[in-house]
Amino acid sequence: MTDPERAVFDERMATCQAYLDRYQATHDLQLLLDPAVISKVRELRDWATGAAGWQDAEHLCGWFHWLRYQALGESRGAADREVAEQFFQNRYSLRPHDLPEPVRQRLEAEFRQRFDAVMTQVAEQTRHRRPNRKQLRELYSELSAICNFTARSNPQYFDRLDARANVAELARDETAEIDRQQAVDARTEKGQQPPPANPPWRPFDYRTYFGI
């Protein structure tokens, strides 16, 4: 982003932030319903897409739609809630506690269910003498997506990185070494000891390790 572009971005962010600040102070619903305000928020969202700082813009836009949803209610504000949650999902992995509590809880539950479902399938593969490497790679891709959206503050973050590295090794994927190092580095950064290395002569016991 060039300096002139940054100036425009900062100005538009400040303008939209001021609208939200005024609403929080006055609870004047007109601030959220005014077509001119909606246009400014949409303009910020469209302009910031793909630019440096777009996540901050999406976060602000998400809160704008979330406040509209709260003000309009479940029925009239349903569309605003859907838009807000789409914006918040991109922010979840970075600053989950900046999100509305219902959204954060829903996202955490969703990723926890996805992770458990993947690990159940991985455990099934380890029962076979020759695991299906194609399916393991598909499960690895799903785990990578889950890891990318898991907040570092989430207690399961490190276990999910470990699981991704283990699945990469089972699938004999070329990323296995990188994934393992990332898991070790993340634990070291947080002062946690890495889990014991899996003995090379037997499949990793996912069901016991993850309590499946």
FIDOFI-256662 format. One line per 4 residues: their letters; for each residue y, z, x of N, C-alpha, C. Coordinates in pm, 1 decimal, padded with zeros to 6 digits. Layout:
// residues N
A> Y:Z:X:Y:Z:X:Y:Z:X; ...
***
This chain:
// residues 212
MTDP> -00118.3:00000.0:00084.7:00000.0:00000.0:00000.0:00124.0:00000.0:00088.8; 00211.5:-00096.3:00067.9:00334.1:-00104.3:00147.5:00431.3:00005.0:00102.9; 00533.9:00027.4:00183.9:00633.2:00129.6:00149.2:00701.0:00101.2:00014.9; 00743.7:-00024.3:-00010.8:00804.6:-00052.8:-00142.3:00706.1:-00027.7:-00257.0
ERAV> 00578.9:-00065.5:-00236.3:00478.2:-00042.7:-00340.2:00456.5:00106.7:-00362.1; 00453.7:00182.2:-00253.8:00437.7:00326.7:-00264.7:00553.8:00387.3:-00342.8; 00674.3:00337.5:-00319.4:00791.3:00389.1:-00390.8:00778.0:00364.1:-00541.0; 00730.7:00244.2:-00576.7:00711.3:00211.3:-00718.4:00603.9:00300.4:-00778.2
FDER> 00494.8:00315.5:-00703.7:00384.4:00398.4:-00750.9:00430.8:00542.7:-00773.8; 00499.7:00598.1:-00675.4:00546.0:00736.7:-00686.6:00640.3:00753.5:-00805.2; 00727.0:00653.5:-00827.0:00822.2:00660.6:-00938.7:00748.5:00660.7:-01072.4; 00648.1:00573.7:-01083.6:00574.1:00565.4:-01210.2:00489.1:00690.6:-01232.2
MATC> 00432.4:00742.8:-01125.9:00357.0:00867.3:-01137.9:00448.7:00980.9:-01184.3; 00565.5:00989.4:-01123.3:00659.4:01096.5:-01157.8:00705.0:01084.7:-01303.1; 00727.3:00960.9:-01348.2:00770.9:00939.7:-01486.3:00664.9:00987.2:-01584.7; 00540.1:00947.0:-01559.7:00432.1:00985.5:-01650.5:00403.8:01135.2:-01642.7
QAYL> 00413.1:01191.4:-01522.2:00392.3:01335.2:-01507.4:00498.8:01412.5:-01584.6; 00621.4:01361.5:-01583.9:00730.2:01428.2:-01655.9:00702.6:01430.6:-01805.9; 00645.3:01322.2:-01858.9:00610.0:01320.1:-02001.4:00509.2:01430.4:-02032.9; 00407.7:01444.7:-01948.0:00306.4:01546.4:-01972.2:00364.2:01686.7:-01957.5
DRYQ> 00450.5:01704.4:-01858.6:00514.1:01835.0:-01840.2:00597.3:01873.1:-01963.1; 00670.3:01776.5:-02016.2:00753.1:01803.1:-02134.6:00665.4:01836.9:-02254.3; 00554.1:01765.7:-02266.2:00465.1:01795.7:-02379.3:00406.3:01935.8:-02366.3; 00363.8:01972.0:-02246.2:00307.2:02105.1:-02224.2:00408.7:02214.6:-02254.8
ATHD> 00535.8:02182.8:-02230.1:00640.9:02282.8:-02252.8:00682.9:02290.6:-02399.5; 00680.5:02176.1:-02469.7:00734.7:02171.3:-02606.2:00629.1:02150.5:-02713.9; 00512.2:02093.7:-02673.2:00407.4:02054.8:-02769.2:00461.8:01960.8:-02875.8; 00556.2:01879.6:-02834.0:00612.3:01776.8:-02922.8:00516.8:01657.4:-02924.2
LQLL> 00442.7:01642.5:-03033.4:00341.0:01538.5:-03042.2:00399.2:01399.2:-03024.3; 00525.5:01382.4:-03058.0:00587.7:01250.9:-03047.6:00584.1:01197.7:-02903.9; 00584.9:01288.4:-02807.1:00578.8:01246.7:-02666.5:00446.5:01175.6:-02635.6; 00342.1:01209.6:-02709.0:00212.2:01146.7:-02685.8:00190.7:01024.1:-02774.0
LDPA> 00271.0:01013.5:-02880.3:00254.1:00902.9:-02973.9:00358.7:00792.7:-02956.1; 00463.6:00823.9:-02882.9:00571.7:00727.5:-02862.2:00519.0:00600.9:-02794.1; 00534.4:00482.4:-02855.1:00486.6:00357.5:-02793.6:00542.8:00334.3:-02654.0; 00666.0:00379.4:-02629.9:00726.7:00359.8:-02498.2:00653.2:00442.9:-02392.8
VISK> 00613.2:00564.8:-02430.1:00539.8:00650.7:-02337.3:00400.3:00593.0:-02311.5; 00334.8:00550.3:-02418.2:00200.9:00490.9:-02404.1:00207.1:00368.9:-02313.7; 00313.8:00289.9:-02328.9:00330.7:00170.8:-02246.0:00346.4:00208.3:-02098.5; 00421.0:00314.8:-02072.3:00440.8:00358.5:-01933.6:00309.5:00404.5:-01870.4
VREL> 00230.1:00475.7:-01948.1:00101.2:00523.8:-01896.7:00008.7:00405.3:-01870.2; 00005.6:00310.8:-01963.8:-00078.7:00192.6:-01945.4:-00032.3:00110.9:-01825.3; 00097.3:00103.7:-01807.7:00154.4:00029.4:-01694.8:00113.0:00093.0:-01562.8; 00116.4:00226.1:-01557.0:00072.9:00297.5:-01436.1:-00073.9:00270.2:-01408.2
RDWA> -00155.3:00280.2:-01510.9:-00299.2:00258.7:-01495.7:-00329.1:00118.4:-01444.2; -00268.9:00018.0:-01507.4:-00296.7:-00121.0:-01469.4:-00243.4:-00152.8:-01330.5; -00127.8:-00099.2:-01297.5:-00066.4:-00130.7:-01169.1:-00142.2:-00064.3:-01054.8; -00194.3:00055.2:-01079.5:-00256.7:00132.7:-00972.0:-00399.7:00091.3:-00943.9
TGAA> -00463.3:00018.4:-01033.1:-00603.8:-00017.5:-01015.2:-00624.8:-00089.1:-00882.0; -00714.3:-00032.9:-00801.6:-00746.8:-00094.0:-00672.7:-00651.3:-00058.4:-00561.1; -00543.7:00011.2:-00591.8:-00446.0:00047.4:-00487.9:-00472.7:00189.5:-00439.7; -00417.7:00220.9:-00322.4:-00427.9:00357.8:-00272.1:-00360.8:00450.5:-00372.4
GWQD> -00425.3:00559.1:-00403.7:-00369.7:00652.4:-00501.2:-00416.0:00625.9:-00643.1; -00503.4:00525.1:-00662.1:-00546.3:00493.4:-00798.0:-00619.3:00609.2:-00863.0; -00689.4:00691.4:-00782.9:-00761.6:00803.9:-00843.0:-00665.0:00906.8:-00899.7; -00551.9:00927.7:-00831.8:-00450.9:01018.6:-00885.9:-00394.3:00963.4:-01016.1
AEHL> -00373.7:00832.0:-01019.0:-00320.9:00769.1:-01139.8:-00421.4:00781.1:-01254.1; -00548.4:00756.2:-01224.4:-00651.4:00766.7:-01328.1:-00661.8:00910.7:-01378.8; -00647.3:01006.0:-01287.7:-00654.1:01146.4:-01327.4:-00541.1:01179.6:-01424.4; -00421.0:01133.8:-01393.6:-00307.0:01159.5:-01480.6:-00325.8:01090.4:-01615.7
CGWF> -00373.0:00965.9:-01612.1:-00396.5:00892.3:-01736.8:-00505.0:00961.8:-01819.5; -00607.3:01013.0:-01750.0:-00712.0:01084.4:-01820.3:-00657.5:01205.2:-01895.3; -00569.1:01280.6:-01829.5:-00511.3:01397.3:-01895.1:-00421.2:01357.5:-02011.7; -00351.5:01246.0:-01998.5:-00267.8:01198.5:-02109.4:-00353.8:01175.2:-02232.9
HWLR> -00465.6:01103.8:-02215.2:-00552.4:01074.3:-02329.7:-00625.3:01199.4:-02378.5; -00655.8:01292.2:-02286.9:-00722.0:01414.9:-02329.7:-00628.2:01500.2:-02415.7; -00501.9:01507.6:-02376.2:-00405.1:01583.1:-02455.2:-00383.2:01518.4:-02592.3; -00384.8:01384.5:-02595.6:-00376.1:01314.7:-02724.4:-00497.0:01348.7:-02812.0
YQAL> -00613.3:01349.2:-02750.6:-00734.4:01382.7:-02825.4:-00724.7:01523.6:-02883.4; -00679.5:01618.9:-02801.1:-00667.9:01755.7:-02850.1:-00566.6:01766.6:-02964.1; -00456.8:01692.3:-02952.2:-00352.3:01699.3:-03053.6:-00393.3:01629.1:-03183.6; -00465.7:01518.5:-03172.0:-00501.8:01439.9:-03289.9:-00628.1:01489.9:-03358.6
GESR> -00712.5:01560.7:-03283.2:-00835.0:01611.6:-03343.6:-00954.0:01520.3:-03319.1; -01071.9:01572.1:-03353.5:-01197.0:01502.5:-03323.9:-01205.2:01365.4:-03388.1; -01159.4:01352.1:-03508.7:-01172.6:01224.7:-03580.3:-01070.9:01121.9:-03532.1; -00943.6:01154.1:-03540.9:-00838.5:01059.4:-03502.2:-00831.0:01039.6:-03351.4
GAAD> -00874.6:01139.5:-03275.0:-00861.0:01131.2:-03129.5:-00987.5:01091.3:-03056.0; -01090.2:01047.8:-03128.4:-01218.2:01015.3:-03065.2:-01204.3:00908.1:-02958.6; -01125.2:00805.1:-02987.0:-01107.4:00696.0:-02889.8:-01037.4:00746.6:-02765.0; -00941.0:00836.9:-02782.3:-00870.9:00891.9:-02666.1:-00964.9:00976.8:-02581.5
REVA> -01053.6:01050.8:-02645.2:-01149.5:01130.7:-02568.5:-01240.5:01040.1:-02485.4; -01285.4:00930.9:-02543.7:-01373.4:00838.9:-02471.3:-01302.8:00780.4:-02350.0; -01176.0:00739.1:-02369.1:-01099.1:00683.1:-02257.5:-01077.6:00789.1:-02149.8; -01043.3:00911.3:-02190.1:-01019.3:01018.9:-02094.6:-01143.9:01046.5:-02010.7
EQFF> -01259.0:01051.3:-02074.6:-01382.2:01081.9:-02002.1:-01417.8:00971.6:-01903.3; -01384.6:00847.8:-01935.9:-01406.9:00737.8:-01841.9:-01321.0:00756.6:-01717.6; -01195.4:00795.8:-01737.7:-01107.6:00821.4:-01623.3:-01157.1:00941.3:-01542.1; -01197.2:01047.3:-01609.9:-01236.1:01170.2:-01541.5:-01363.9:01154.2:-01460.3
QNRY> -01451.4:01065.7:-01501.1:-01578.2:01051.9:-01428.6:-01554.0:01012.9:-01283.8; -01454.2:00928.4:-01259.5:-01423.7:00887.9:-01122.7:-01366.3:01003.6:-01040.9; -01308.8:01100.5:-01108.1:-01245.6:01213.8:-01040.1:-01341.4:01330.6:-01019.6; -01450.4:01328.0:-01093.4:-01540.6:01444.2:-01096.5:-01593.1:01481.7:-00958.6
SLRP> -01632.2:01383.3:-00879.3:-01691.4:01414.5:-00749.3:-01589.7:01471.0:-00650.4; -01461.5:01446.8:-00675.0:-01358.1:01490.4:-00581.4:-01304.2:01629.0:-00615.9; -01262.0:01646.4:-00740.9:-01201.4:01773.3:-00781.7:-01249.0:01808.2:-00922.7; -01374.1:01851.1:-00936.1:-01429.7:01874.5:-01070.0:-01354.5:01980.0:-01149.8
HDLP> -01297.4:02078.5:-01080.3:-01231.0:02186.9:-01152.9:-01091.4:02148.0:-01200.8; -01047.4:02026.5:-01170.1:-00922.5:01974.6:-01225.6:-00945.3:01909.8:-01361.3; -01071.0:01900.6:-01402.7:-01104.4:01836.3:-01528.5:-01108.6:01938.7:-01641.6; -01088.6:01893.5:-01764.5:-01106.8:01985.8:-01877.6:-01249.0:02042.0:-01875.4
EPVR> -01263.7:02168.9:-01905.5:-01393.7:02235.0:-01895.7:-01503.6:02164.7:-01975.7; -01478.5:02120.5:-02098.9:-01586.5:02052.0:-02173.0:-01633.6:01924.0:-02103.3; -01541.1:01851.8:-02040.5:-01577.0:01728.7:-01970.8:-01658.8:01761.5:-01846.1; -01613.9:01860.8:-01770.7:-01686.4:01899.0:-01648.7:-01828.5:01943.7:-01681.5
QRLE> -01843.2:02024.3:-01784.9:-01975.8:02072.6:-01821.8:-02065.3:01958.4:-01867.5; -02008.2:01864.8:-01943.6:-02089.0:01752.2:-01991.1:-02136.3:01666.7:-01875.2; -02046.1:01638.6:-01780.0:-02083.1:01555.6:-01666.0:-02188.5:01625.1:-01579.6; -02172.5:01755.2:-01558.0:-02270.3:01828.2:-01478.1:-02407.5:01826.6:-01545.1
AEFR> -02409.7:01844.2:-01675.8:-02537.1:01841.7:-01748.6:-02599.7:01702.7:-01742.3; -02516.1:01601.2:-01755.5:-02566.1:01463.5:-01752.5:-02629.7:01431.2:-01617.7; -02562.4:01464.6:-01508.6:-02616.6:01434.4:-01375.8:-02738.3:01521.7:-01343.3; -02740.4:01643.8:-01395.6:-02856.5:01730.2:-01374.6:-02979.3:01671.6:-01444.3
QRFD> -02961.3:01622.2:-01564.9:-03072.5:01560.1:-01638.0:-03120.2:01433.1:-01568.5; -03025.9:01354.1:-01520.5:-03063.8:01231.0:-01449.8:-03141.8:01263.1:-01322.1; -03095.0:01364.4:-01249.7:-03162.0:01402.7:-01126.0:-03304.0:01452.3:-01154.4; -03318.5:01538.7:-01253.6:-03451.1:01591.6:-01286.7:-03546.2:01479.5:-01328.4
AVMT> -03493.8:01381.8:-01403.4:-03577.7:01270.4:-01447.7:-03625.1:01187.7:-01328.9; -03534.2:01163.8:-01232.8:-03571.2:01087.0:-01113.5:-03676.2:01160.8:-01033.1; -03656.6:01291.3:-01013.4:-03749.4:01366.4:-00930.4:-03887.1:01379.1:-00995.4; -03892.3:01379.0:-01127.6:-04021.5:01378.1:-01195.9:-04096.0:01249.1:-01164.3
QVAE> -04022.5:01137.0:-01161.9:-04085.8:01008.6:-01129.3:-04127.5:01003.6:-00981.6; -04045.7:01062.8:-00895.4:-04081.2:01066.4:-00753.4:-04208.8:01148.5:-00734.0; -04216.3:01263.3:-00801.9:-04335.3:01347.6:-00791.1:-04459.2:01270.6:-00835.4; -04445.0:01189.2:-00939.4:-04557.3:01108.5:-00986.3:-04600.5:01008.9:-00879.6
QTRH> -04503.7:00950.2:-00810.0:-04536.0:00853.7:-00704.6:-04610.9:00919.2:-00588.2; -04577.5:01043.8:-00557.6:-04641.7:01110.0:-00443.8:-04788.6:01141.2:-00470.9; -04828.5:01132.7:-00595.7:-04969.6:01157.7:-00628.0:-05058.0:01037.8:-00593.4; -04994.8:00922.4:-00577.5:-05071.5:00801.9:-00548.6:-05098.6:00789.4:-00398.9
RRPN> -05212.1:00736.5:-00367.0:-05245.9:00714.7:-00226.2:-05146.2:00619.0:-00162.3; -05106.3:00518.0:-00238.9:-05007.1:00422.0:-00191.4:-04891.6:00417.0:-00292.6; -04787.6:00494.3:-00270.9:-04674.7:00492.4:-00363.9:-04614.1:00353.0:-00375.9; -04559.3:00324.3:-00491.4:-04495.9:00196.8:-00519.2:-04358.6:00194.9:-00452.3
RKQL> -04347.7:00123.1:-00341.9:-04222.3:00124.3:-00265.5:-04107.9:00061.7:-00343.5; -04137.3:-00038.9:-00425.3:-04031.5:-00100.5:-00506.3:-03973.5:00000.5:-00604.0; -04060.5:00074.8:-00670.6:-04011.5:00175.3:-00764.5:-03938.1:00286.5:-00690.2; -03988.3:00324.5:-00573.0:-03920.1:00427.8:-00495.0:-03779.6:00382.3:-00455.9
RELY> -03763.0:00256.3:-00423.8:-03628.9:00205.7:-00388.7:-03536.8:00210.1:-00510.6; -03593.6:00181.8:-00628.5:-03512.8:00190.7:-00750.8:-03471.8:00335.9:-00775.7; -03564.0:00427.7:-00752.8:-03532.1:00569.6:-00768.6:-03430.4:00614.3:-00664.0; -03442.3:00558.3:-00543.8:-03344.6:00588.0:-00438.2:-03204.4:00543.6:-00480.8
SELS> -03194.0:00425.6:-00541.0:-03063.8:00375.6:-00586.1:-03003.5:00468.1:-00691.4; -03087.4:00516.1:-00782.2:-03039.0:00609.2:-00884.3:-02995.1:00740.8:-00820.5; -03070.8:00789.4:-00722.7:-03031.2:00912.4:-00652.8:-02900.2:00894.9:-00577.9; -02880.1:00777.9:-00518.9:-02755.0:00751.9:-00446.6:-02636.3:00758.5:-00541.4
AICN> -02651.9:00700.2:-00660.8:-02544.4:00705.2:-00759.0:-02516.1:00849.5:-00800.8; -02622.6:00927.4:-00820.3:-02605.7:01067.5:-00858.1:-02535.1:01145.4:-00747.3; -02575.6:01122.0:-00621.3:-02511.8:01190.6:-00507.7:-02363.9:01154.6:-00497.3; -02333.0:01028.7:-00519.2:-02193.5:00984.6:-00507.3:-02104.1:01051.3:-00611.0
FTAR> -02161.2:01085.5:-00727.1:-02081.4:01147.0:-00832.5:-02094.2:01298.8:-00836.5; -02177.9:01355.9:-00750.6:-02194.6:01501.3:-00749.1:-02085.2:01565.5:-00665.2; -02019.1:01662.4:-00723.5:-01912.2:01730.8:-00650.9:-01970.3:01814.6:-00537.6; -01900.5:01819.1:-00425.2:-01946.8:01899.3:-00311.7:-01955.5:02047.4:-00345.6
SNPQ> -01877.8:02089.5:-00444.0:-01881.9:02230.7:-00484.3:-02001.5:02261.2:-00573.1; -02072.0:02158.4:-00617.7:-02188.8:02178.6:-00702.0:-02301.6:02239.7:-00618.4; -02363.3:02349.9:-00664.5:-02471.5:02413.0:-00586.6:-02587.9:02319.1:-00557.0; -02604.6:02214.6:-00637.9:-02716.1:02123.1:-00618.9:-02682.2:02006.4:-00525.1
YFDR> -02559.8:02001.9:-00476.9:-02517.0:01888.1:-00395.0:-02607.7:01867.6:-00273.9; -02637.0:01974.5:-00200.8:-02716.0:01962.5:-00077.5:-02860.1:01924.7:-00107.8; -02917.2:01983.3:-00213.0:-03054.1:01948.6:-00249.7:-03064.9:01801.1:-00290.0; -02962.0:01750.3:-00352.0:-02964.9:01609.5:-00392.7:-02955.6:01516.3:-00271.9
LDAR> -02876.5:01554.7:-00172.8:-02872.7:01475.6:-00049.4:-03008.1:01479.3:00020.7; -03068.4:01597.5:00025.2:-03201.9:01609.5:00085.7:-03302.6:01522.7:00012.1; -03296.0:01526.1:-00120.2:-03390.3:01448.2:-00200.4:-03373.2:01299.0:-00175.0; -03248.5:01254.0:-00165.9:-03224.2:01112.1:-00138.6:-03285.0:01071.8:-00004.6
ANVA> -03266.3:01155.4:00097.4:-03322.0:01124.5:00229.7:-03474.6:01122.2:00224.7; -03534.3:01216.4:00151.6:-03680.1:01220.4:00141.1:-03735.6:01096.9:00070.7; -03667.8:01053.7:-00034.4:-03713.5:00934.6:-00106.5:-03696.8:00810.7:-00019.2; -03588.9:00804.8:00057.4:-03570.1:00691.8:00148.7:-03682.9:00685.2:00250.6
ELAR> -03724.8:00802.0:00298.3:-03835.4:00805.5:00394.6:-03967.3:00763.7:00329.9; -03989.4:00809.8:00208.6:-04111.2:00770.5:00137.1:-04115.7:00620.0:00114.4; -03999.0:00563.2:00084.4:-03990.5:00419.5:00058.6:-03981.6:00339.1:00187.1; -03976.5:00410.3:00300.1:-03960.5:00346.8:00431.1:-03835.2:00258.5:00433.4
DETA> -03731.4:00312.2:00375.1:-03605.9:00238.8:00367.9:-03529.7:00254.3:00499.1; -03456.0:00150.9:00536.7:-03383.3:00152.1:00664.3:-03268.7:00252.7:00664.2; -03229.2:00299.6:00546.1:-03118.8:00396.0:00538.8:-03165.9:00540.2:00558.6; -03296.8:00562.2:00571.7:-03351.2:00698.5:00574.2:-03286.8:00785.1:00681.9
EIDR> -03273.5:00732.6:00801.5:-03217.4:00811.9:00911.7:-03072.1:00849.2:00884.1; -02996.3:00752.9:00831.4:-02855.4:00779.5:00799.1:-02844.8:00884.1:00689.6; -02928.0:00869.4:00586.2:-02924.9:00964.8:00474.9:-02962.7:01105.1:00521.7; -03064.1:01113.8:00608.7:-03105.7:01244.7:00659.5:-02993.1:01309.2:00738.9
QQAV> -02924.3:01230.7:00822.2:-02815.7:01285.1:00902.7:-02700.3:01330.7:00814.4; -02672.8:01253.8:00708.9:-02565.2:01292.5:00617.7:-02597.3:01425.4:00550.5; -02724.7:01443.5:00511.5:-02764.7:01569.0:00448.3:-02750.3:01686.4:00545.1; -02793.4:01665.8:00669.8:-02782.6:01771.2:00770.9:-02636.3:01802.3:00800.2
DART> -02555.1:01698.5:00815.7:-02412.4:01718.6:00845.5:-02342.2:01794.2:00733.4; -02377.2:01760.4:00608.8:-02312.9:01826.8:00495.2:-02345.9:01975.2:00493.1; -02472.1:02007.5:00520.1:-02510.7:02149.1:00524.1:-02445.3:02221.5:00641.3; -02440.5:02155.2:00755.2:-02379.1:02216.2:00873.5:-02231.6:02244.1:00849.3
EKGQ> -02165.8:02148.8:00784.0:-02022.8:02164.0:00754.1:-01998.4:02284.9:00665.2; -02091.9:02310.9:00575.0:-02078.8:02425.0:00483.7:-02142.7:02552.2:00539.7; -02200.5:02542.6:00661.5:-02262.4:02659.2:00722.4:-02398.7:02692.6:00666.8; -02464.1:02594.4:00603.6:-02598.3:02617.3:00551.6:-02701.1:02557.3:00645.9
QPPP> -02814.8:02625.7:00656.4:-02922.6:02574.3:00740.2:-02996.7:02465.1:00664.3; -03031.7:02354.6:00734.0:-03111.2:02253.1:00666.7:-03248.9:02307.6:00630.4; -03310.1:02253.6:00524.0:-03443.9:02300.4:00487.9:-03544.7:02262.2:00594.9; -03659.4:02329.1:00599.9:-03760.5:02293.6:00700.3:-03800.0:02146.8:00688.2
ANPP> -03822.9:02082.9:00802.1:-03863.4:01942.5:00800.5:-04000.6:01930.9:00735.2; -04017.3:01825.6:00658.9:-04145.3:01804.5:00592.9:-04249.4:01762.8:00696.0; -04367.3:01829.2:00698.5:-04471.6:01787.1:00792.5:-04503.1:01639.1:00773.7; -04512.6:01562.6:00881.8:-04530.4:01417.9:00869.4:-04668.3:01377.6:00820.3
WRPF> -04762.0:01473.2:00817.7:-04898.6:01435.3:00781.9:-04927.6:01448.4:00631.9; -04831.3:01489.3:00552.9:-04856.9:01497.6:00409.0:-04731.2:01458.6:00332.1; -04748.2:01410.4:00206.8:-04630.9:01375.1:00124.8:-04546.9:01498.9:00096.5; -04419.8:01477.0:00078.2:-04330.4:01588.1:00046.0:-04365.4:01641.0:-00092.5
DYRT> -04377.3:01772.4:-00105.9:-04415.1:01832.6:-00232.9:-04289.6:01854.3:-00318.0; -04247.1:01749.6:-00386.4:-04123.9:01757.3:-00463.9:-04134.9:01855.9:-00579.2; -04252.3:01861.9:-00640.4:-04264.4:01948.3:-00758.9:-04243.4:02096.0:-00721.6; -04297.7:02136.2:-00606.4:-04280.1:02274.6:-00562.9:-04136.8:02298.8:-00515.9
YFGI> -04084.2:02205.1:-00435.4:-03951.7:02224.3:-00376.0:-03842.8:02233.0:-00482.2; -03852.7:02147.1:-00584.6:-03747.7:02142.3:-00686.2:-03787.3:02216.6:-00813.6; -03905.5:02278.1:-00812.6:-03946.1:02355.8:-00929.2:-03968.7:02271.1:-01052.6; -04015.9:02149.0:-01033.6:-04037.3:02059.2:-01148.1:-04168.6:02098.3:-01217.9
***
